[in-house]
Amino acid sequence: MRGERWRLIAGVALAAWLILPFLPLAIWSVAHGWRFPDLLPQELSSKAWAYALSARAGVLDSFALTAGIALATTCLAALIGVPAGRALALYQFRGKGLVTLLLLAPAMLPSLAVVFGLHGVFLRLGLTGTVSGVILAHLVPVLPYMTLVMAAVFSGFDTDFEAQARSLGATSLQTFRTVTFPAILPGLLTGALFAFLVSWSQYLLTLAIGGGRVQTLPLLLFSQSSAGRNDLTAAIALLYILPGLLILIVTARQVTGRGAALARGLGG
């Protein structure tokens, strides 16, 4: 009983710690002027939210575009990262260390160097100023996360389960669907979470490759912040962090619940 009480207190404290930084944003988004030394704004207004959610503001269009780019990048990263992670974890081949180094290179190199290098390449390929170019550019920082997470997942994967399924007559597709995919799903969800959030938060890369034509939410947020509209900036910022919070909650439940169930099932 006492243990449950402490867990409840710890959960409430953690939730308060996570929510507390967002309170100033929430207040700013409905503040009609908030000046020092006032502790709270003298007047509240919903004009910032009304404008942010209106069609003429373009915020919802940028939200949808950013989500679409992040989802497309995540799917492409999964298609490449799952087999690449499996190869790195389960097979020995010449140049394996070099491949791992190349995967880590975008994270080790200065971001400006990566951005300018990609801009020169994409400019020659005619991909600048396009959504497809931005998606491909986002793969550069996203793919290492997905591949390395999947390599860690497959390092603890027992291929004997696949061999048993094939010995019972299962095809390669059936083996992947019924054996491999359920086993790697928690790790795949974790990798997808990182991939989505890394793509969602890209600013410099989107600005350089999109050339200002691909107006994602980070670009719109920066432009409003530069214009000095604190209320509108706060409203857009709250919309900006919403998908990350939702994905984190859903994925955490899936990973912890399904991962524990899978461990019990394999252990039995």
MODELLER restraints for C-alpha pairs under 7 A, 6 or more apart:
rsr = mdl.restraints
at = mdl.atoms
rsr.add(forms.Gaussian(group=physical.xy_distance, feature=features.Distance(at['CA:25:A'], at['CA:234:A']), mean=5.06, stdev=0.5))
rsr.add(forms.Gaussian(group=physical.xy_distance, feature=features.Distance(at['CA:26:A'], at['CA:234:A']), mean=6.91, stdev=0.5))
rsr.add(forms.Gaussian(group=physical.xy_distance, feature=features.Distance(at['CA:28:A'], at['CA:230:A']), mean=6.64, stdev=0.5))
rsr.add(forms.Gaussian(group=physical.xy_distance, feature=features.Distance(at['CA:28:A'], at['CA:231:A']), mean=5.13, stdev=0.5))
rsr.add(forms.Gaussian(group=physical.xy_distance, feature=features.Distance(at['CA:28:A'], at['CA:234:A']), mean=5.88, stdev=0.5))
rsr.add(forms.Gaussian(group=physical.xy_distance, feature=features.Distance(at['CA:29:A'], at['CA:48:A']), mean=6.40, stdev=0.5))
rsr.add(forms.Gaussian(group=physical.xy_distance, feature=features.Distance(at['CA:29:A'], at['CA:231:A']), mean=4.34, stdev=0.5))
rsr.add(forms.Gaussian(group=physical.xy_distance, feature=features.Distance(at['CA:29:A'], at['CA:232:A']), mean=6.26, stdev=0.5))
rsr.add(forms.Gaussian(group=physical.xy_distance, feature=features.Distance(at['CA:29:A'], at['CA:234:A']), mean=4.91, stdev=0.5))
rsr.add(forms.Gaussian(group=physical.xy_distance, feature=features.Distance(at['CA:29:A'], at['CA:235:A']), mean=4.90, stdev=0.5))
rsr.add(forms.Gaussian(group=physical.xy_distance, feature=features.Distance(at['CA:30:A'], at['CA:44:A']), mean=5.34, stdev=0.5))
rsr.add(forms.Gaussian(group=physical.xy_distance, feature=features.Distance(at['CA:30:A'], at['CA:45:A']), mean=5.01, stdev=0.5))
rsr.add(forms.Gaussian(group=physical.xy_distance, feature=features.Distance(at['CA:30:A'], at['CA:46:A']), mean=5.43, stdev=0.5))
rsr.add(forms.Gaussian(group=physical.xy_distance, feature=features.Distance(at['CA:30:A'], at['CA:48:A']), mean=6.90, stdev=0.5))
rsr.add(forms.Gaussian(group=physical.xy_distance, feature=features.Distance(at['CA:30:A'], at['CA:231:A']), mean=6.50, stdev=0.5))
rsr.add(forms.Gaussian(group=physical.xy_distance, feature=features.Distance(at['CA:31:A'], at['CA:41:A']), mean=5.73, stdev=0.5))
rsr.add(forms.Gaussian(group=physical.xy_distance, feature=features.Distance(at['CA:31:A'], at['CA:43:A']), mean=6.26, stdev=0.5))
rsr.add(forms.Gaussian(group=physical.xy_distance, feature=features.Distance(at['CA:31:A'], at['CA:44:A']), mean=4.74, stdev=0.5))
rsr.add(forms.Gaussian(group=physical.xy_distance, feature=features.Distance(at['CA:31:A'], at['CA:45:A']), mean=5.88, stdev=0.5))
rsr.add(forms.Gaussian(group=physical.xy_distance, feature=features.Distance(at['CA:31:A'], at['CA:231:A']), mean=6.37, stdev=0.5))
rsr.add(forms.Gaussian(group=physical.xy_distance, feature=features.Distance(at['CA:32:A'], at['CA:41:A']), mean=6.98, stdev=0.5))
rsr.add(forms.Gaussian(group=physical.xy_distance, feature=features.Distance(at['CA:32:A'], at['CA:43:A']), mean=5.35, stdev=0.5))
rsr.add(forms.Gaussian(group=physical.xy_distance, feature=features.Distance(at['CA:32:A'], at['CA:44:A']), mean=5.32, stdev=0.5))
rsr.add(forms.Gaussian(group=physical.xy_distance, feature=features.Distance(at['CA:32:A'], at['CA:45:A']), mean=5.61, stdev=0.5))
rsr.add(forms.Gaussian(group=physical.xy_distance, feature=features.Distance(at['CA:33:A'], at['CA:41:A']), mean=6.39, stdev=0.5))
rsr.add(forms.Gaussian(group=physical.xy_distance, feature=features.Distance(at['CA:34:A'], at['CA:40:A']), mean=6.98, stdev=0.5))
rsr.add(forms.Gaussian(group=physical.xy_distance, feature=features.Distance(at['CA:34:A'], at['CA:41:A']), mean=4.59, stdev=0.5))
rsr.add(forms.Gaussian(group=physical.xy_distance, feature=features.Distance(at['CA:34:A'], at['CA:42:A']), mean=6.90, stdev=0.5))
rsr.add(forms.Gaussian(group=physical.xy_distance, feature=features.Distance(at['CA:48:A'], at['CA:231:A']), mean=5.81, stdev=0.5))
rsr.add(forms.Gaussian(group=physical.xy_distance, feature=features.Distance(at['CA:48:A'], at['CA:232:A']), mean=4.90, stdev=0.5))
rsr.add(forms.Gaussian(group=physical.xy_distance, feature=features.Distance(at['CA:48:A'], at['CA:235:A']), mean=6.71, stdev=0.5))
rsr.add(forms.Gaussian(group=physical.xy_distance, feature=features.Distance(at['CA:49:A'], at['CA:235:A']), mean=6.15, stdev=0.5))
rsr.add(forms.Gaussian(group=physical.xy_distance, feature=features.Distance(at['CA:51:A'], at['CA:57:A']), mean=6.19, stdev=0.5))
rsr.add(forms.Gaussian(group=physical.xy_distance, feature=features.Distance(at['CA:52:A'], at['CA:59:A']), mean=5.84, stdev=0.5))
rsr.add(forms.Gaussian(group=physical.xy_distance, feature=features.Distance(at['CA:52:A'], at['CA:232:A']), mean=6.86, stdev=0.5))
rsr.add(forms.Gaussian(group=physical.xy_distance, feature=features.Distance(at['CA:52:A'], at['CA:236:A']), mean=6.94, stdev=0.5))
rsr.add(forms.Gaussian(group=physical.xy_distance, feature=features.Distance(at['CA:53:A'], at['CA:59:A']), mean=6.75, stdev=0.5))
rsr.add(forms.Gaussian(group=physical.xy_distance, feature=features.Distance(at['CA:53:A'], at['CA:60:A']), mean=6.50, stdev=0.5))
rsr.add(forms.Gaussian(group=physical.xy_distance, feature=features.Distance(at['CA:62:A'], at['CA:215:A']), mean=6.03, stdev=0.5))
rsr.add(forms.Gaussian(group=physical.xy_distance, feature=features.Distance(at['CA:62:A'], at['CA:216:A']), mean=4.88, stdev=0.5))
rsr.add(forms.Gaussian(group=physical.xy_distance, feature=features.Distance(at['CA:62:A'], at['CA:217:A']), mean=5.20, stdev=0.5))
rsr.add(forms.Gaussian(group=physical.xy_distance, feature=features.Distance(at['CA:63:A'], at['CA:216:A']), mean=6.86, stdev=0.5))
rsr.add(forms.Gaussian(group=physical.xy_distance, feature=features.Distance(at['CA:63:A'], at['CA:217:A']), mean=5.71, stdev=0.5))
rsr.add(forms.Gaussian(group=physical.xy_distance, feature=features.Distance(at['CA:65:A'], at['CA:216:A']), mean=6.27, stdev=0.5))
rsr.add(forms.Gaussian(group=physical.xy_distance, feature=features.Distance(at['CA:66:A'], at['CA:200:A']), mean=6.29, stdev=0.5))
rsr.add(forms.Gaussian(group=physical.xy_distance, feature=features.Distance(at['CA:66:A'], at['CA:216:A']), mean=5.12, stdev=0.5))
rsr.add(forms.Gaussian(group=physical.xy_distance, feature=features.Distance(at['CA:66:A'], at['CA:217:A']), mean=6.18, stdev=0.5))
rsr.add(forms.Gaussian(group=physical.xy_distance, feature=features.Distance(at['CA:67:A'], at['CA:200:A']), mean=6.97, stdev=0.5))
rsr.add(forms.Gaussian(group=physical.xy_distance, feature=features.Distance(at['CA:69:A'], at['CA:135:A']), mean=5.85, stdev=0.5))
rsr.add(forms.Gaussian(group=physical.xy_distance, feature=features.Distance(at['CA:70:A'], at['CA:196:A']), mean=5.19, stdev=0.5))
rsr.add(forms.Gaussian(group=physical.xy_distance, feature=features.Distance(at['CA:70:A'], at['CA:199:A']), mean=5.12, stdev=0.5))
rsr.add(forms.Gaussian(group=physical.xy_distance, feature=features.Distance(at['CA:70:A'], at['CA:200:A']), mean=5.41, stdev=0.5))
rsr.add(forms.Gaussian(group=physical.xy_distance, feature=features.Distance(at['CA:71:A'], at['CA:196:A']), mean=6.43, stdev=0.5))
rsr.add(forms.Gaussian(group=physical.xy_distance, feature=features.Distance(at['CA:72:A'], at['CA:135:A']), mean=6.97, stdev=0.5))
rsr.add(forms.Gaussian(group=physical.xy_distance, feature=features.Distance(at['CA:73:A'], at['CA:135:A']), mean=5.59, stdev=0.5))
rsr.add(forms.Gaussian(group=physical.xy_distance, feature=features.Distance(at['CA:73:A'], at['CA:138:A']), mean=6.59, stdev=0.5))
rsr.add(forms.Gaussian(group=physical.xy_distance, feature=features.Distance(at['CA:73:A'], at['CA:139:A']), mean=6.12, stdev=0.5))
rsr.add(forms.Gaussian(group=physical.xy_distance, feature=features.Distance(at['CA:73:A'], at['CA:199:A']), mean=6.99, stdev=0.5))
rsr.add(forms.Gaussian(group=physical.xy_distance, feature=features.Distance(at['CA:74:A'], at['CA:192:A']), mean=5.94, stdev=0.5))
rsr.add(forms.Gaussian(group=physical.xy_distance, feature=features.Distance(at['CA:74:A'], at['CA:195:A']), mean=5.45, stdev=0.5))
rsr.add(forms.Gaussian(group=physical.xy_distance, feature=features.Distance(at['CA:74:A'], at['CA:196:A']), mean=5.63, stdev=0.5))
rsr.add(forms.Gaussian(group=physical.xy_distance, feature=features.Distance(at['CA:77:A'], at['CA:139:A']), mean=6.54, stdev=0.5))
rsr.add(forms.Gaussian(group=physical.xy_distance, feature=features.Distance(at['CA:77:A'], at['CA:142:A']), mean=6.92, stdev=0.5))
rsr.add(forms.Gaussian(group=physical.xy_distance, feature=features.Distance(at['CA:77:A'], at['CA:143:A']), mean=5.32, stdev=0.5))
rsr.add(forms.Gaussian(group=physical.xy_distance, feature=features.Distance(at['CA:77:A'], at['CA:146:A']), mean=6.38, stdev=0.5))
rsr.add(forms.Gaussian(group=physical.xy_distance, feature=features.Distance(at['CA:78:A'], at['CA:146:A']), mean=6.64, stdev=0.5))
rsr.add(forms.Gaussian(group=physical.xy_distance, feature=features.Distance(at['CA:81:A'], at['CA:143:A']), mean=6.51, stdev=0.5))
rsr.add(forms.Gaussian(group=physical.xy_distance, feature=features.Distance(at['CA:81:A'], at['CA:146:A']), mean=5.42, stdev=0.5))
rsr.add(forms.Gaussian(group=physical.xy_distance, feature=features.Distance(at['CA:81:A'], at['CA:147:A']), mean=4.24, stdev=0.5))
rsr.add(forms.Gaussian(group=physical.xy_distance, feature=features.Distance(at['CA:81:A'], at['CA:150:A']), mean=6.79, stdev=0.5))
rsr.add(forms.Gaussian(group=physical.xy_distance, feature=features.Distance(at['CA:82:A'], at['CA:147:A']), mean=6.50, stdev=0.5))
rsr.add(forms.Gaussian(group=physical.xy_distance, feature=features.Distance(at['CA:82:A'], at['CA:150:A']), mean=5.88, stdev=0.5))
rsr.add(forms.Gaussian(group=physical.xy_distance, feature=features.Distance(at['CA:84:A'], at['CA:147:A']), mean=6.15, stdev=0.5))
rsr.add(forms.Gaussian(group=physical.xy_distance, feature=features.Distance(at['CA:85:A'], at['CA:147:A']), mean=4.82, stdev=0.5))
rsr.add(forms.Gaussian(group=physical.xy_distance, feature=features.Distance(at['CA:85:A'], at['CA:148:A']), mean=6.23, stdev=0.5))
rsr.add(forms.Gaussian(group=physical.xy_distance, feature=features.Distance(at['CA:85:A'], at['CA:150:A']), mean=4.76, stdev=0.5))
rsr.add(forms.Gaussian(group=physical.xy_distance, feature=features.Distance(at['CA:85:A'], at['CA:151:A']), mean=3.90, stdev=0.5))
rsr.add(forms.Gaussian(group=physical.xy_distance, feature=features.Distance(at['CA:85:A'], at['CA:154:A']), mean=6.97, stdev=0.5))
rsr.add(forms.Gaussian(group=physical.xy_distance, feature=features.Distance(at['CA:86:A'], at['CA:150:A']), mean=6.81, stdev=0.5))
rsr.add(forms.Gaussian(group=physical.xy_distance, feature=features.Distance(at['CA:86:A'], at['CA:151:A']), mean=5.71, stdev=0.5))
rsr.add(forms.Gaussian(group=physical.xy_distance, feature=features.Distance(at['CA:86:A'], at['CA:154:A']), mean=5.60, stdev=0.5))
rsr.add(forms.Gaussian(group=physical.xy_distance, feature=features.Distance(at['CA:88:A'], at['CA:151:A']), mean=5.99, stdev=0.5))
rsr.add(forms.Gaussian(group=physical.xy_distance, feature=features.Distance(at['CA:89:A'], at['CA:151:A']), mean=5.02, stdev=0.5))
rsr.add(forms.Gaussian(group=physical.xy_distance, feature=features.Distance(at['CA:89:A'], at['CA:154:A']), mean=5.75, stdev=0.5))
rsr.add(forms.Gaussian(group=physical.xy_distance, feature=features.Distance(at['CA:89:A'], at['CA:155:A']), mean=4.96, stdev=0.5))
rsr.add(forms.Gaussian(group=physical.xy_distance, feature=features.Distance(at['CA:90:A'], at['CA:154:A']), mean=6.99, stdev=0.5))
rsr.add(forms.Gaussian(group=physical.xy_distance, feature=features.Distance(at['CA:90:A'], at['CA:155:A']), mean=6.58, stdev=0.5))
rsr.add(forms.Gaussian(group=physical.xy_distance, feature=features.Distance(at['CA:103:A'], at['CA:144:A']), mean=5.19, stdev=0.5))
rsr.add(forms.Gaussian(group=physical.xy_distance, feature=features.Distance(at['CA:104:A'], at['CA:144:A']), mean=6.26, stdev=0.5))
rsr.add(forms.Gaussian(group=physical.xy_distance, feature=features.Distance(at['CA:106:A'], at['CA:114:A']), mean=6.85, stdev=0.5))
rsr.add(forms.Gaussian(group=physical.xy_distance, feature=features.Distance(at['CA:106:A'], at['CA:140:A']), mean=6.77, stdev=0.5))
rsr.add(forms.Gaussian(group=physical.xy_distance, feature=features.Distance(at['CA:106:A'], at['CA:141:A']), mean=5.92, stdev=0.5))
rsr.add(forms.Gaussian(group=physical.xy_distance, feature=features.Distance(at['CA:107:A'], at['CA:141:A']), mean=6.95, stdev=0.5))
rsr.add(forms.Gaussian(group=physical.xy_distance, feature=features.Distance(at['CA:115:A'], at['CA:205:A']), mean=5.67, stdev=0.5))
rsr.add(forms.Gaussian(group=physical.xy_distance, feature=features.Distance(at['CA:115:A'], at['CA:208:A']), mean=6.86, stdev=0.5))
rsr.add(forms.Gaussian(group=physical.xy_distance, feature=features.Distance(at['CA:119:A'], at['CA:208:A']), mean=6.35, stdev=0.5))
rsr.add(forms.Gaussian(group=physical.xy_distance, feature=features.Distance(at['CA:119:A'], at['CA:209:A']), mean=5.84, stdev=0.5))
rsr.add(forms.Gaussian(group=physical.xy_distance, feature=features.Distance(at['CA:122:A'], at['CA:128:A']), mean=5.81, stdev=0.5))
rsr.add(forms.Gaussian(group=physical.xy_distance, feature=features.Distance(at['CA:127:A'], at['CA:133:A']), mean=4.71, stdev=0.5))
rsr.add(forms.Gaussian(group=physical.xy_distance, feature=features.Distance(at['CA:128:A'], at['CA:209:A']), mean=4.90, stdev=0.5))
rsr.add(forms.Gaussian(group=physical.xy_distance, feature=features.Distance(at['CA:128:A'], at['CA:210:A']), mean=5.66, stdev=0.5))
rsr.add(forms.Gaussian(group=physical.xy_distance, feature=features.Distance(at['CA:128:A'], at['CA:211:A']), mean=6.62, stdev=0.5))
rsr.add(forms.Gaussian(group=physical.xy_distance, feature=features.Distance(at['CA:129:A'], at['CA:209:A']), mean=6.05, stdev=0.5))
rsr.add(forms.Gaussian(group=physical.xy_distance, feature=features.Distance(at['CA:129:A'], at['CA:210:A']), mean=4.09, stdev=0.5))
rsr.add(forms.Gaussian(group=physical.xy_distance, feature=features.Distance(at['CA:129:A'], at['CA:211:A']), mean=5.09, stdev=0.5))
rsr.add(forms.Gaussian(group=physical.xy_distance, feature=features.Distance(at['CA:129:A'], at['CA:213:A']), mean=5.66, stdev=0.5))
rsr.add(forms.Gaussian(group=physical.xy_distance, feature=features.Distance(at['CA:129:A'], at['CA:214:A']), mean=6.56, stdev=0.5))
rsr.add(forms.Gaussian(group=physical.xy_distance, feature=features.Distance(at['CA:130:A'], at['CA:210:A']), mean=5.90, stdev=0.5))
rsr.add(forms.Gaussian(group=physical.xy_distance, feature=features.Distance(at['CA:130:A'], at['CA:214:A']), mean=6.76, stdev=0.5))
rsr.add(forms.Gaussian(group=physical.xy_distance, feature=features.Distance(at['CA:131:A'], at['CA:214:A']), mean=6.42, stdev=0.5))
rsr.add(forms.Gaussian(group=physical.xy_distance, feature=features.Distance(at['CA:133:A'], at['CA:209:A']), mean=6.68, stdev=0.5))
rsr.add(forms.Gaussian(group=physical.xy_distance, feature=features.Distance(at['CA:134:A'], at['CA:206:A']), mean=5.95, stdev=0.5))
rsr.add(forms.Gaussian(group=physical.xy_distance, feature=features.Distance(at['CA:134:A'], at['CA:209:A']), mean=5.87, stdev=0.5))
rsr.add(forms.Gaussian(group=physical.xy_distance, feature=features.Distance(at['CA:134:A'], at['CA:210:A']), mean=6.00, stdev=0.5))
rsr.add(forms.Gaussian(group=physical.xy_distance, feature=features.Distance(at['CA:138:A'], at['CA:199:A']), mean=5.80, stdev=0.5))
rsr.add(forms.Gaussian(group=physical.xy_distance, feature=features.Distance(at['CA:142:A'], at['CA:195:A']), mean=5.13, stdev=0.5))
rsr.add(forms.Gaussian(group=physical.xy_distance, feature=features.Distance(at['CA:142:A'], at['CA:198:A']), mean=6.22, stdev=0.5))
rsr.add(forms.Gaussian(group=physical.xy_distance, feature=features.Distance(at['CA:142:A'], at['CA:199:A']), mean=6.61, stdev=0.5))
rsr.add(forms.Gaussian(group=physical.xy_distance, feature=features.Distance(at['CA:145:A'], at['CA:191:A']), mean=6.47, stdev=0.5))
rsr.add(forms.Gaussian(group=physical.xy_distance, feature=features.Distance(at['CA:145:A'], at['CA:194:A']), mean=6.68, stdev=0.5))
rsr.add(forms.Gaussian(group=physical.xy_distance, feature=features.Distance(at['CA:145:A'], at['CA:195:A']), mean=6.60, stdev=0.5))
rsr.add(forms.Gaussian(group=physical.xy_distance, feature=features.Distance(at['CA:146:A'], at['CA:191:A']), mean=4.74, stdev=0.5))
rsr.add(forms.Gaussian(group=physical.xy_distance, feature=features.Distance(at['CA:146:A'], at['CA:192:A']), mean=6.79, stdev=0.5))
rsr.add(forms.Gaussian(group=physical.xy_distance, feature=features.Distance(at['CA:146:A'], at['CA:195:A']), mean=6.42, stdev=0.5))
rsr.add(forms.Gaussian(group=physical.xy_distance, feature=features.Distance(at['CA:149:A'], at['CA:187:A']), mean=6.76, stdev=0.5))
rsr.add(forms.Gaussian(group=physical.xy_distance, feature=features.Distance(at['CA:149:A'], at['CA:191:A']), mean=5.74, stdev=0.5))
rsr.add(forms.Gaussian(group=physical.xy_distance, feature=features.Distance(at['CA:150:A'], at['CA:187:A']), mean=6.49, stdev=0.5))
rsr.add(forms.Gaussian(group=physical.xy_distance, feature=features.Distance(at['CA:150:A'], at['CA:188:A']), mean=6.70, stdev=0.5))
rsr.add(forms.Gaussian(group=physical.xy_distance, feature=features.Distance(at['CA:153:A'], at['CA:184:A']), mean=6.49, stdev=0.5))
rsr.add(forms.Gaussian(group=physical.xy_distance, feature=features.Distance(at['CA:153:A'], at['CA:187:A']), mean=5.94, stdev=0.5))
rsr.add(forms.Gaussian(group=physical.xy_distance, feature=features.Distance(at['CA:162:A'], at['CA:175:A']), mean=6.14, stdev=0.5))
rsr.add(forms.Gaussian(group=physical.xy_distance, feature=features.Distance(at['CA:162:A'], at['CA:179:A']), mean=6.49, stdev=0.5))
rsr.add(forms.Gaussian(group=physical.xy_distance, feature=features.Distance(at['CA:165:A'], at['CA:175:A']), mean=6.10, stdev=0.5))
rsr.add(forms.Gaussian(group=physical.xy_distance, feature=features.Distance(at['CA:166:A'], at['CA:175:A']), mean=6.80, stdev=0.5))
rsr.add(forms.Gaussian(group=physical.xy_distance, feature=features.Distance(at['CA:183:A'], at['CA:262:A']), mean=6.85, stdev=0.5))
rsr.add(forms.Gaussian(group=physical.xy_distance, feature=features.Distance(at['CA:186:A'], at['CA:254:A']), mean=6.85, stdev=0.5))
rsr.add(forms.Gaussian(group=physical.xy_distance, feature=features.Distance(at['CA:186:A'], at['CA:255:A']), mean=4.61, stdev=0.5))
rsr.add(forms.Gaussian(group=physical.xy_distance, feature=features.Distance(at['CA:186:A'], at['CA:258:A']), mean=6.77, stdev=0.5))
rsr.add(forms.Gaussian(group=physical.xy_distance, feature=features.Distance(at['CA:186:A'], at['CA:259:A']), mean=5.87, stdev=0.5))
rsr.add(forms.Gaussian(group=physical.xy_distance, feature=features.Distance(at['CA:189:A'], at['CA:251:A']), mean=6.41, stdev=0.5))
rsr.add(forms.Gaussian(group=physical.xy_distance, feature=features.Distance(at['CA:193:A'], at['CA:247:A']), mean=6.94, stdev=0.5))
rsr.add(forms.Gaussian(group=physical.xy_distance, feature=features.Distance(at['CA:197:A'], at['CA:244:A']), mean=6.54, stdev=0.5))
rsr.add(forms.Gaussian(group=physical.xy_distance, feature=features.Distance(at['CA:201:A'], at['CA:218:A']), mean=6.57, stdev=0.5))
rsr.add(forms.Gaussian(group=physical.xy_distance, feature=features.Distance(at['CA:203:A'], at['CA:218:A']), mean=5.80, stdev=0.5))
rsr.add(forms.Gaussian(group=physical.xy_distance, feature=features.Distance(at['CA:203:A'], at['CA:219:A']), mean=6.30, stdev=0.5))
rsr.add(forms.Gaussian(group=physical.xy_distance, feature=features.Distance(at['CA:217:A'], at['CA:240:A']), mean=6.87, stdev=0.5))
rsr.add(forms.Gaussian(group=physical.xy_distance, feature=features.Distance(at['CA:221:A'], at['CA:233:A']), mean=6.17, stdev=0.5))
rsr.add(forms.Gaussian(group=physical.xy_distance, feature=features.Distance(at['CA:221:A'], at['CA:236:A']), mean=6.30, stdev=0.5))
rsr.add(forms.Gaussian(group=physical.xy_distance, feature=features.Distance(at['CA:221:A'], at['CA:237:A']), mean=6.80, stdev=0.5))
rsr.add(forms.Gaussian(group=physical.xy_distance, feature=features.Distance(at['CA:224:A'], at['CA:233:A']), mean=5.69, stdev=0.5))
rsr.add(forms.Gaussian(group=physical.xy_distance, feature=features.Distance(at['CA:225:A'], at['CA:233:A']), mean=5.57, stdev=0.5))
